[in-house]
Amino acid sequence: MTIAELHRQPLSVLPKDVFSLPAESFVDAWAKALDLTEVDLTADDRLSLANAIRGGTNRLRVVDALKARRPVPSSLSGLSGVHALRREPDQFAMVENFVRFAREDDAAFLRYAFSRICGRDPTSAERLGLEFDLRRGVLTRTAVVKRIVAIARRDGQTAYWDTLLPENDGEGREAADLSNANITPSGLLVNSDGEAVVVFVREVEGVGWMIGPELLRQPLQINDGNWSVQSGWLLTGPKRTFADGDWLLDIDLIQPQTAKLDIEIVANSGLDFLQAITLAGSFSGTVCVAVKREHRFIELRVRIHERALEDCWLRPRNISMRRVP
């Protein structure tokens, strides 16, 4: 299991000897770990998978089959803005996740914020300076969170802040603050119809592929005019906040007829799924993505399924999102 698949890790702890268990116990252990109910995985399904193991099927393939049975994330049903604040605080900092922590203890607040955003404790100088400014009222906790995000970026980490508060919350928005997740993504442009378009990947004739600079990707290795790819995450990013409303996800790609890949649009560090589809073979079409006010740190994820060696290529002619006027 690769680091790119951590979001698919079991929900419960597995026995250390899980791969040594009998077929039925192996299936039951993974079903429990993945929180599969009798509706998700019937008794007949469990027996079928156990028989497949007895018949020589690789147990890792059975695990993949079980993971595919996990229910559609409840976030697809629509959630309130409060849910967006329940995500685990990290370097993609929702201001509200931090300012309410230990209201009467600024030192504890600073240690918590630095630990979550920077992955370390504040230095003595950082702690004393920020704590002194908080005590004098020179800085608010919101401003301190933004400063800590800036420190994380200075340390070489990818970090942004965002808030559900209105723009006139007293802090104001600094147009030059590159740590603000509302700053326009680098791949955004306006097309001839006046629509705002975020380009993730686009083939430019005679040039190659234009790939959003804020996206993480597999190495761009070209073979016979196609992108040589491996199983796992191909593209992820940019984890920026888009304007709320309806967006259209345009997809135009060529791949072998039997090849599959997943395309997901998620928000709040993967807590909310806005769109999730699996494509088999080549595809050209458009799907709708509804972005709500509570959807922050939006990210495109493209994941390549296991495929035969001769099929390890992809030609993404266009993957972009345009806002419906």
Rosetta blueprint (number, residue, H / E / L):
1 M L
2 T L
3 I H
4 A H
5 E H
6 L H
7 H H
8 R H
9 Q L
10 P L
11 L L
12 S L
13 V L
14 L L
15 P L
16 K L
17 D L
18 V H
19 F H
20 S H
21 L L
22 P L
23 A H
24 E H
25 S H
26 F H
27 V H
28 D H
29 A H
30 W H
31 A H
32 K H
33 A H
34 L L
35 D L
36 L L
37 T L
38 E L
39 V L
40 D L
41 L L
42 T L
43 A H
44 D H
45 D H
46 R H
47 L H
48 S H
49 L H
50 A H
51 N H
52 A H
53 I H
54 R H
55 G L
56 G L
57 T L
58 N L
59 R H
60 L H
61 R H
62 V H
63 V H
64 D H
65 A H
66 L H
67 K H
68 A L
69 R L
70 R L
71 P L
72 V L
73 P L
74 S H
75 S H
76 L H
77 S H
78 G L
79 L L
80 S L
81 G H
82 V H
83 H H
84 A H
85 L L
86 R L
87 R L
88 E L
89 P L
90 D L
91 Q L
92 F E
93 A E
94 M E
95 V H
96 E H
97 N H
98 F H
99 V H
100 R L
101 F L
102 A L
103 R L
104 E L
105 D L
106 D H
107 A H
108 A H
109 F H
110 L H
111 R H
112 Y H
113 A H
114 F H
115 S H
116 R H
117 I H
118 C L
119 G L
120 R L
121 D L
122 P L
123 T L
124 S H
125 A H
126 E H
127 R H
128 L H
129 G H
130 L H
131 E H
132 F H
133 D H
134 L H
135 R H
136 R H
137 G L
138 V L
139 L L
140 T L
141 R H
142 T H
143 A H
144 V H
145 V H
146 K H
147 R H
148 I H
149 V H
150 A H
151 I H
152 A H
153 R H
154 R H
155 D L
156 G L
157 Q L
158 T L
159 A L
160 Y E
161 W E
162 D E
163 T L
164 L L
165 L L
166 P L
167 E L
168 N L
169 D L
170 G L
171 E L
172 G L
173 R L
174 E L
175 A L
176 A L
177 D L
178 L L
179 S L
180 N E
181 A L
182 N L
183 I L
184 T L
185 P L
186 S L
187 G L
188 L E
189 L E
190 V E
191 N L
192 S L
193 D L
194 G L
195 E L
196 A E
197 V E
198 V E
199 V E
200 F E
201 V E
202 R E
203 E E
204 V E
205 E L
206 G L
207 V L
208 G E
209 W E
210 M E
211 I E
212 G L
213 P L
214 E L
215 L L
216 L E
217 R E
218 Q L
219 P L
220 L L
221 Q L
222 I E
223 N E
224 D L
225 G L
226 N E
227 W E
228 S E
229 V L
230 Q L
231 S L
232 G E
233 W E
234 L E
235 L E
236 T E
237 G E
238 P E
239 K E
240 R E
241 T L
242 F L
243 A L
244 D L
245 G E
246 D E
247 W E
248 L E
249 L E
250 D E
251 I E
252 D E
253 L E
254 I E
255 Q L
256 P L
257 Q L
258 T L
259 A L
260 K E
261 L E
262 D E
263 I E
264 E E
265 I E
266 V E
267 A E
268 N L
269 S L
270 G L
271 L L
272 D E
273 F E
274 L E
275 Q E
276 A E
277 I E
278 T E
279 L E
280 A E
281 G L
282 S L
283 F E
284 S E
285 G E
286 T E
287 V E
288 C E
289 V E
290 A E
291 V E
292 K L
293 R L
294 E L
295 H L
296 R L
297 F L
298 I E
299 E E
300 L E
301 R E
302 V E
303 R E
304 I E
305 H L
306 E L
307 R L
308 A L
309 L H
310 E H
311 D H
312 C L
313 W E
314 L E
315 R E
316 P E
317 R E
318 N E
319 I E
320 S E
321 M E
322 R E
323 R E
324 V L
325 P L
